Amino acid sequence: MIRIKARAPTGRAVVLPTVWGAVAVGYKFGCPLAQQDGIGARIVTSAVFFAVGTGLIFHVRRALLRELRLARRAARAAQNVVLRPLPPRLDGIDVAAAQLSADRGASVGGDLYEAIATEHGVRVVMGDVRGHGLAALGTVAALLGSFREAVHDEPELGRVLRRLDRALARHLRERARAEHPANGVADLDNPVAEEFVTVLLLEIGRDGELRVLNCGHPWPYVLTGTRVEQLSCEDPLPPLGPFPLPAELETLSCGRLHPGESLVLFTDGAEDARDAHGRFFSLSAALRAAVSDQPVSPQTVLRTLFRALLHHTAGRPTDDVALLVLRNGRKRVQLSGARGEDVGGSAARARQATTYP
């Protein structure tokens, strides 16, 4: 937990209000003009007290702004530790990511993402914790900490997902114990039953092969030139938290991410954003507008999407939004197939989808 400790008032913070108050009291009882009842004396007295009051207000305002700047610096530090900035390139994959918190003035929220290059490929997680803002930060930290360890240790994506599920269960038990210390041990077996997290686990192999496990999260979009399509329409697994994972976890194979193609991962705050008339934000239309001019870098896609999203919501999103763009920047490899096709080209791309058992 991140705590911001209030500082004791400094000497300047105590002396200045005292001086202002002493000036006002000294004028009222020590100045002969303040004892008169004429209109001129009353005007001068009012001006003096107005000046004293204005000085006090400006002093308090400056102190509050100083504390606000300290709180924002602490929030930015928390974001850099929990939701650390991603490198621009991972094992040939160009990366761009950003998050927008629904809490005004906050820089952290309930969305999580991470991308790590491992010996098994580039592994990515995108998740959405129930709720938003600072209240969900503890769950985000627990899941990301587990993911960063598991992706290097576990050769199979299903075992990474089980590690995340166990980390979430431990976190919820500890939170229930902290919030309700009077409860018995038996009451901690099912803590916070309404808490859940949607998670999308993605692995990009050296040959561009995509392997996915989806627990209740929106499917990402694939950008091929100026074409925008959804990666898969298969039914995902339930979100983590309310239900146990199935005994057998089969990773979904989604074809390949070929050189020049991009994946856009997002949380549901993007597609659920509404304008003043209640109309939902069309993420696919915004993506088509973003890739209308070629070539397009992941950073350009990200800026275009956030600009369109903020314009749609008039700068006031009601839920946290996280976007992650992954572009295969590896060199195209020419392989002679059965018909002499370029395997690296989009014409040979076939995204075979298998259903979950």
C-alpha positions in Angstrom: 0.0 0.0 0.0 1.2 3.5 -0.8 0.8 6.0 1.9 1.4 9.7 1.7 2.4 11.1 5.1 1.3 14.6 5.9 4.2 16.9 6.9 4.3 18.9 10.0 3.7 22.6 9.5 6.9 24.5 8.8 7.9 27.7 10.6 6.9 29.8 7.6 3.5 28.1 7.4 2.8 29.1 11.0 4.4 32.5 11.1 2.7 34.1 8.0 -0.9 33.5 9.2 0.0 34.7 12.6 1.5 37.9 11.1 -1.6 38.5 9.0 -3.8 38.0 12.1 -1.7 40.3 14.2 -1.9 43.0 11.6 -5.7 42.8 11.5 -6.0 42.8 15.3 -3.4 45.6 15.8 -5.2 47.8 13.3 -8.6 47.2 14.9 -7.6 48.0 18.4 -4.5 50.2 18.0 -5.2 52.5 15.1 -7.3 55.6 16.0 -8.8 55.5 12.5 -10.4 52.2 13.2 -12.2 53.6 16.2 -14.1 56.3 14.2 -17.5 55.8 12.7 -17.2 57.9 9.6 -17.7 56.6 6.2 -14.0 57.1 5.3 -12.9 55.2 8.4 -15.2 52.3 7.5 -13.9 52.1 4.0 -10.3 52.0 5.2 -11.2 49.3 7.8 -12.9 47.2 5.2 -10.0 47.6 2.8 -7.6 46.5 5.5 -9.6 43.4 6.5 -10.1 42.6 2.8 -6.4 42.7 2.2 -5.8 40.5 5.3 -8.4 38.0 4.2 -7.0 37.9 0.6 -3.5 37.3 1.9 -4.7 34.4 4.1 -6.6 32.8 1.2 -3.6 33.0 -1.2 -1.4 31.5 1.5 -3.7 28.6 2.1 -4.2 28.1 -1.6 -0.4 27.9 -2.2 0.0 25.4 0.6 -2.8 23.2 -0.8 -1.2 23.3 -4.3 2.1 22.3 -2.9 0.6 19.3 -1.2 -1.3 18.4 -4.4 2.0 18.5 -6.4 3.5 16.1 -3.8 0.6 13.7 -4.1 0.8 13.7 -7.9 4.5 13.0 -7.8 3.8 10.1 -5.5 1.1 8.8 -7.9 3.5 9.0 -10.8 6.1 7.1 -8.8 3.6 4.4 -8.0 2.6 4.2 -11.7 6.3 3.8 -12.8 6.7 1.0 -10.2 3.5 -0.9 -10.7 2.6 -0.1 -14.3 6.2 0.6 -15.5 6.8 2.1 -19.0 7.3 -0.4 -21.7 10.4 -0.4 -23.9 9.8 0.8 -27.5 11.0 -2.5 -28.9 11.0 -6.1 -27.6 12.7 -8.9 -29.6 11.7 -7.3 -32.9 8.2 -6.3 -31.8 7.5 -2.5 -31.7 5.6 -1.5 -28.6 3.5 1.5 -27.6 1.2 1.6 -24.5 -0.7 4.1 -22.4 -3.4 4.3 -19.8 -6.0 6.9 -18.9 -7.5 6.8 -15.4 -11.2 7.7 -14.9 -10.3 9.3 -11.5 -9.7 13.0 -12.2 -6.1 13.9 -11.3 -5.0 10.2 -10.8 -2.3 8.6 -12.9 -3.0 5.0 -11.9 -6.2 2.9 -12.2 -7.6 -0.6 -12.5 -6.2 -1.5 -15.9 -3.0 -3.5 -16.2 -0.6 -4.4 -19.1 2.9 -5.7 -19.5 5.0 -7.1 -22.3 8.2 -9.1 -21.7 10.6 -10.8 -24.1 11.3 -14.4 -22.9 12.9 -17.5 -24.3 9.4 -18.7 -25.1 8.6 -15.6 -27.1 7.2 -12.1 -26.4 4.6 -12.6 -23.7 1.9 -10.0 -23.1 -0.9 -9.5 -20.5 -3.7 -7.1 -20.7 -6.3 -7.0 -17.8 -9.1 -5.0 -16.3 -9.8 -5.1 -12.5 -13.3 -4.6 -11.4 -13.7 -1.0 -10.4 -11.3 1.8 -11.3 -8.9 4.3 -9.9 -6.7 4.0 -6.8 -8.9 1.4 -5.2 -7.9 -1.3 -7.7 -4.2 -0.5 -7.5 -3.4 -3.4 -5.0 -5.0 -6.0 -7.3 -3.1 -4.6 -10.3 0.2 -4.9 -8.4 -0.4 -8.4 -7.3 -1.2 -9.7 -10.8 1.6 -7.9 -12.5 4.1 -9.1 -9.9 3.1 -12.7 -10.5 3.1 -12.3 -14.3 6.6 -10.9 -14.4 7.9 -14.0 -12.6 5.8 -16.6 -14.2 6.5 -15.7 -17.8 10.2 -16.6 -17.4 9.5 -19.7 -15.3 6.6 -21.4 -17.0 7.1 -22.9 -20.5 3.3 -23.1 -21.1 0.9 -20.2 -21.2 -1.7 -22.1 -19.3 0.6 -22.5 -16.3 1.2 -18.7 -16.4 -2.6 -18.2 -16.2 -2.8 -20.5 -13.2 -0.1 -18.6 -11.4 -2.1 -15.4 -12.0 -5.2 -17.1 -10.6 -3.4 -18.2 -7.5 -1.9 -14.7 -7.0 -5.3 -13.1 -7.2 -6.8 -15.6 -4.7 -4.0 -14.8 -2.2 -4.4 -11.1 -2.7 -8.1 -11.2 -2.1 -7.7 -13.4 1.1 -5.1 -10.9 2.5 -7.4 -7.9 1.6 -10.3 -9.6 3.3 -8.2 -10.3 6.4 -7.1 -6.6 6.5 -10.6 -5.2 6.0 -12.3 -7.6 8.4 -9.8 -8.7 11.1 -12.6 -10.1 13.3 -13.6 -12.7 10.8 -12.5 -16.3 11.4 -10.2 -18.3 9.1 -13.2 -20.0 7.5 -14.6 -16.8 6.4 -11.5 -16.0 4.4 -11.9 -19.0 2.1 -14.3 -17.0 -0.1 -13.2 -13.4 0.2 -14.8 -10.6 -1.8 -16.9 -12.9 -4.0 -17.9 -10.1 -6.3 -14.2 -9.3 -7.2 -13.1 -10.3 -10.7 -10.4 -9.5 -13.2 -10.6 -10.0 -17.0 -7.3 -11.2 -18.4 -5.9 -11.7 -22.0 -2.6 -13.6 -22.2 -0.8 -13.4 -25.5 2.4 -15.0 -26.8 4.1 -14.0 -30.0 6.6 -16.7 -31.1 9.8 -16.1 -33.1 7.9 -17.1 -36.3 5.1 -14.7 -35.4 2.7 -17.5 -34.2 0.0 -16.1 -31.9 -1.0 -18.2 -28.9 -3.8 -16.8 -26.7 -5.7 -17.4 -23.5 -8.7 -15.2 -22.9 -10.5 -14.9 -19.6 -13.5 -12.6 -20.2 -11.5 -9.9 -22.0 -12.3 -8.1 -25.3 -10.5 -9.6 -28.3 -7.8 -7.4 -29.8 -7.8 -6.0 -33.3 -5.4 -6.9 -36.1 -4.2 -4.1 -38.4 -3.0 -5.3 -41.8 -2.3 -2.3 -44.1 -5.5 -0.3 -44.0 -7.7 -3.3 -43.0 -9.0 -3.7 -39.5 -10.3 -7.0 -38.2 -10.9 -8.7 -34.8 -8.4 -11.4 -33.9 -11.0 -14.0 -32.9 -14.7 -14.3 -32.0 -14.4 -17.4 -29.9 -16.1 -17.5 -26.5 -13.6 -16.6 -23.8 -13.1 -18.3 -20.5 -14.8 -16.8 -17.4 -12.9 -13.9 -15.7 -10.5 -14.7 -12.9 -12.0 -14.7 -9.4 -15.6 -15.9 -9.3 -15.0 -19.3 -10.9 -12.2 -21.8 -10.8 -10.2 -22.5 -14.0 -11.0 -25.7 -15.9 -8.8 -28.7 -15.2 -7.5 -28.6 -18.8 -6.4 -25.3 -20.3 -6.0 -25.4 -24.1 -4.1 -22.4 -25.6 -5.9 -20.9 -28.5 -3.9 -20.7 -31.7 -4.7 -17.6 -33.8 -2.4 -17.9 -36.8 0.6 -15.6 -37.2 1.4 -11.9 -36.8 3.3 -11.2 -40.0 5.9 -8.5 -40.5 4.2 -5.1 -40.8 1.0 -6.2 -39.0 -0.1 -4.8 -35.7 -2.2 -6.0 -32.7 -4.2 -3.5 -30.7 -5.1 -4.7 -27.2 -7.5 -2.6 -25.1 -9.7 -2.7 -22.0 -13.5 -2.4 -22.2 -13.3 1.2 -21.1 -12.5 2.1 -24.7 -15.5 0.5 -26.4 -17.9 1.4 -23.5 -17.1 5.1 -23.5 -20.1 7.2 -24.3 -20.7 10.7 -25.6 -23.2 13.2 -24.2 -26.0 11.5 -26.2 -25.2 8.0 -24.9 -23.6 6.7 -28.0 -20.7 4.2 -27.6 -17.3 4.9 -29.0 -16.5 3.0 -32.2 -13.0 1.7 -31.7 -12.9 -0.1 -35.0 -13.9 3.1 -36.9 -11.2 5.0 -35.0 -8.6 2.4 -35.9 -9.6 2.6 -39.6 -9.1 6.3 -39.5 -5.7 5.8 -37.8 -4.4 3.4 -40.5 -5.8 5.4 -43.5 -2.3 6.9 -44.0 0.6 4.5 -44.4 3.0 3.7 -42.9 1.7 4.0 -39.3 3.8 3.5 -36.2 2.3 2.1 -32.9 2.8 5.6 -31.3 0.8 7.2 -34.1 -2.0 4.7 -33.6 -2.0 5.3 -29.9 -2.1 9.1 -30.2 -4.9 8.9 -32.8 -7.0 6.6 -30.6 -6.7 8.7 -27.4 -7.4 11.9 -29.3 -10.6 10.4 -30.8 -11.6 8.9 -27.4 -11.2 12.2 -25.5 -13.1 14.0 -28.2 -15.9 11.5 -28.0 -16.2 11.8 -24.2 -15.5 15.5 -24.0 -12.4 14.8 -22.0 -14.4 13.0 -19.2 -14.1 9.2 -19.5 -16.2 7.3 -17.0 -13.9 4.2 -16.8 -10.2 3.5 -17.0 -8.8 3.0 -20.5 -5.6 1.1 -21.4 -4.3 0.6 -25.0 -1.4 -1.5 -26.1 -0.2 -1.6 -29.7 2.2 -4.4 -30.9 3.7 -4.2 -34.4 5.8 -7.0 -35.9 8.9 -5.1 -37.0 10.9 -8.1 -37.9 12.2 -8.6 -41.4 10.0 -10.4 -43.9 11.2 -13.9 -44.6 10.6 -15.4 -48.0 9.6 -19.1 -47.9 8.4 -21.1 -50.8 5.1 -22.7 -50.0 3.2 -25.2 -52.0 2.1 -22.5 -54.4 5.2 -20.4 -54.2 3.5 -17.8 -52.0 5.3 -15.4 -49.7 4.5 -16.8 -46.3 5.3 -13.4 -44.7 2.6 -11.7 -46.8 -0.9 -11.1 -45.7 -2.2 -13.2 -48.6 -0.9 -16.3 -47.0 -2.3 -15.4 -43.5 -4.8 -17.8 -42.2 -6.0 -17.4 -38.6 -7.1 -20.8 -37.5 -9.3 -20.7 -34.5 -9.9 -23.6 -32.2 -12.7 -23.6 -29.6 -12.2 -24.2 -25.9 -13.3 -27.5 -24.6 
